[in-house]
Amino acid sequence: MGRVDGKTAIVTGAASGIGAGAAAALAEQGAPVLLTDINDAAGQAVADQINSDGGKAIFHHQDVAEEESWLAVVETAENAFGPLKIMVNNAGIAIGGSIVEFSLEDWRRQNAVNLDGVFLGTRAAVRTMRDTGGGSIINISSVAGLQGAPGLTGYCASKGGVRLFTKAAAVECGRAGYKVRVNSIHPGIIETAIWHGDITQLRDSDDDLARRSMGFRDGANQIDLDAMAERIAPLGVKGVPRDIAEGVVYLASDESRYVTGTELVIDGGVMA
Ligand SMILES: NC(=O)c1ccc[n+]([C@@H]2O[C@H](COP(=O)([O-])OP(=O)(O)OC[C@H]3O[C@@H](n4cnc5c(N)ncnc54)[C@H](O)[C@@H]3O)[C@@H](O)[C@H]2O)c1
């Protein structure tokens, strides 16, 4: 018997990295999973892999920031697998840039995915879960939602928002008697594609402090994750998506039935 046997799950941003790892781990533990992402080819490939490994998965295209997308996503999951029990709001982007150079457009683009997306996903999940016996909502924040970092003001703001939004939703759902638990996970340095995307915008920055803090050394234009992990994580190494997926399975399962509004930090000791 799996730890989340038969519990219908949705994982956003599941085409890659932590979302793909979380979807696979939930499926291994018996949850049928609807994966969503803007990257259709990669998302379908992750779903195909889960199915060929013996799990149950379908992929559905979604931009989490689009309010209209949510009705169809929840409906598709519930029509295929039954009432929604697990919602993992994982889709996220990281845009680097010093505060003096950061554009309002990037600030809004980042908040639309990281914060609006989490709000919309949580709202959609609560709306159905409160009528169908409850469930578990897991919002992926970051250590950057707990502590500031130069070169990441916009990202920190969005992830800090996810942290407190999650707590407020947990308190409200608990008090209302919905049987819906809401928790956040705060990953540290995890090897995924996010470190090679818009975050590297900072490489062109004039702000040397922010560049060095983010791991750009001596004119290099790649972030050195191993060096950064060695510097800031007491365990000395970076993590992998599976490290976060294990936390997702715990918070999704009944093992965490008395856990709500908490912030699960999985970071090799960075925040310690
Ligand atoms: N990797 C880390 O070190 C780390 C650390 C802390 C927090 N996180 C958080 O973990 C989550 C997953 O990131 P990851 O590291 O796996 O990165 P990733 O880039 O590998 O995966 C992110 C996924 O989200 C998808 N996505 C982006 N915008 C979307 C949108 N509008 N709608 C739907 N999907 C969208 C991408 O296509 C991608 O598949 C993010 O919220 C990120 O902020 C990551």
The ligand as an ORCA input file, in Angstrom:
! r2SCAN-3c Opt
* xyz 0 1
  N      16.042     24.660     -7.758
  C      16.205     25.305     -6.631
  O      17.335     25.431     -6.124
  C      15.021     25.926     -5.937
  C      15.224     26.489     -4.681
  C      14.151     27.054     -4.022
  C      12.898     27.049     -4.593
  N      12.728     26.512     -5.831
  C      11.377     26.550     -6.392
  O      11.002     25.269     -6.833
  C      10.020     25.372     -7.849
  C      10.399     24.486     -9.026
  O      11.567     25.000     -9.626
  P      12.713     24.076    -10.240
  O      13.940     24.392     -9.492
  O      12.260     22.685    -10.363
  O      12.881     24.781    -11.660
  P      12.603     24.286    -13.154
  O      12.895     25.462    -13.997
  O      13.338     23.008    -13.393
  O      11.045     23.951    -13.151
  C      10.058     24.948    -13.147
  C       8.931     24.490    -14.057
  O       7.888     25.467    -13.976
  C       7.389     25.661    -15.300
  N       6.733     26.958    -15.400
  C       7.300     28.186    -15.482
  N       6.362     29.142    -15.612
  C       5.162     28.498    -15.612
  C       3.819     28.926    -15.707
  N       3.511     30.230    -15.864
  N       2.843     27.998    -15.652
  C       3.134     26.682    -15.520
  N       4.396     26.205    -15.431
  C       5.385     27.105    -15.478
  C       8.611     25.547    -16.184
  O       8.252     25.298    -17.538
  C       9.345     24.385    -15.526
  O       8.952     23.151    -16.063
  C       9.927     26.863     -8.193
  O       8.814     27.433     -7.547
  C      11.225     27.415     -7.614
  O      11.120     28.777     -7.315
  C      13.761     25.958     -6.508
*
